[in-house]
């Protein structure tokens, strides 16, 4: 019982830190900063930067909101898995841009997201609200 509690605390801690990073330090600047201030080693089209920023912010929300609201908690491991893919792409991009330290950082962030994905999928899954499940069931039965 104590190990599950410790694991749950560790997962929530990593989820919050990843959400802060992806929403605040990585995703939001792509929306608000001019391209010149983003320090991109390889120039990317603005629309693609907005797409990446959107994926990062939505992934950050997916790490936190399902667990807090207890609505669709199965989305948390999916959000984490999506962020793993984003970080793998970021590591490849940084490697192509001759920035191996940034590529390594992206892989470390990706490993943390993989920990959350596996942890919330198999080790300590989040549970949904029984009230929400009853609401969904009633909605399905009445339609």
C-alpha positions in Angstrom: 0.0 0.0 0.0 2.8 2.4 0.9 4.6 1.7 -2.4 1.5 2.6 -4.4 1.2 5.9 -2.5 4.8 6.7 -3.0 4.6 5.9 -6.7 1.4 8.0 -7.1 3.2 11.0 -5.4 6.2 10.5 -7.7 4.0 10.3 -10.8 2.0 13.4 -9.8 5.3 15.3 -9.2 6.7 14.4 -12.6 3.3 15.1 -14.3 3.2 18.6 -12.8 6.9 19.4 -13.6 6.4 18.1 -17.2 3.2 20.1 -17.6 4.9 23.3 -16.4 7.8 22.7 -18.8 5.6 21.9 -21.8 3.0 24.6 -21.2 5.2 27.4 -19.9 8.8 26.9 -21.1 8.3 25.1 -24.4 4.8 25.5 -25.8 3.8 29.0 -24.9 6.9 30.7 -26.3 6.1 29.3 -29.7 2.8 31.3 -29.6 4.0 34.6 -28.1 7.7 35.1 -29.0 8.9 36.3 -32.4 10.8 33.6 -34.4 14.1 35.5 -33.9 13.9 35.1 -30.1 13.2 31.3 -30.3 16.8 30.4 -31.1 15.9 27.7 -33.5 19.0 26.0 -35.0 17.0 25.2 -38.2 14.3 27.6 -39.4 10.8 26.1 -39.3 7.7 27.6 -40.8 5.6 29.7 -38.4 2.5 27.4 -38.9 4.5 24.4 -37.9 5.8 26.1 -34.8 2.2 26.9 -33.8 1.3 23.3 -34.4 4.1 22.0 -32.2 3.3 24.6 -29.5 -0.4 23.5 -29.6 0.6 19.9 -29.2 2.8 20.7 -26.3 0.2 22.8 -24.4 -2.5 20.3 -25.0 -0.2 17.5 -23.9 0.5 19.5 -20.7 -3.2 19.9 -20.0 -3.7 16.2 -20.7 -1.1 15.3 -18.0 -3.0 17.2 -15.3 -6.7 17.8 -16.1 -8.0 14.2 -16.4 -6.5 13.4 -13.0 -7.8 16.5 -11.3 -11.3 16.3 -12.7 -11.5 12.5 -12.7 -13.0 12.7 -16.2 -11.5 10.5 -18.8 -8.3 9.6 -16.7 -7.2 7.3 -19.4 -6.2 10.3 -21.4 -3.2 11.0 -19.1 -1.0 8.1 -20.4 -2.0 9.0 -23.9 -1.0 12.6 -23.4 2.3 11.4 -21.9 2.9 9.1 -24.8 2.2 11.9 -27.3 4.8 14.0 -25.5 7.3 11.2 -25.8 6.9 11.4 -29.5 7.3 15.2 -29.5 10.5 14.9 -27.5 11.9 12.2 -29.8 11.2 14.5 -32.8 12.8 17.4 -30.8 15.9 15.3 -30.2 16.2 14.5 -33.9 15.7 18.2 -34.7 18.4 19.3 -32.2 20.8 16.6 -33.5 20.3 17.8 -37.1 20.9 21.4 -35.8 24.2 20.3 -34.2 23.0 20.9 -30.7 23.7 17.5 -28.9 23.3 18.9 -25.4 19.7 20.1 -26.3 19.0 16.7 -27.9 20.1 14.9 -24.7 17.9 17.2 -22.7 14.9 16.4 -25.0 15.6 12.7 -24.5 15.7 13.1 -20.7 12.3 15.0 -20.8 11.0 12.2 -23.1 12.1 9.5 -20.6 10.2 11.4 -17.8 7.1 11.4 -20.0 7.6 7.7 -20.8 7.7 7.1 -17.0 4.4 8.9 -16.6 2.9 7.1 -19.6 3.8 3.6 -18.3 3.1 4.5 -14.7 -0.4 5.8 -15.4 -1.1 3.0 -17.8 0.1 0.0 -15.8 1.5 0.8 -12.3 -0.8 3.4 -10.8 -3.7 4.2 -13.2 -5.9 7.1 -12.3 -9.5 6.3 -11.6 -12.5 8.1 -12.9 -15.4 9.5 -11.0 -18.2 7.1 -10.4 -20.7 10.0 -10.8 -19.2 10.8 -14.2 -19.5 7.1 -15.3 -23.1 7.0 -14.2 -23.8 10.2 -16.1 -22.3 8.8 -19.3 -24.2 5.5 -18.8 -27.5 7.4 -18.4 -26.8 9.5 -21.5 -26.1 6.5 -23.6 -29.2 4.7 -22.4 -31.5 7.7 -23.1 -30.2 8.3 -26.6 
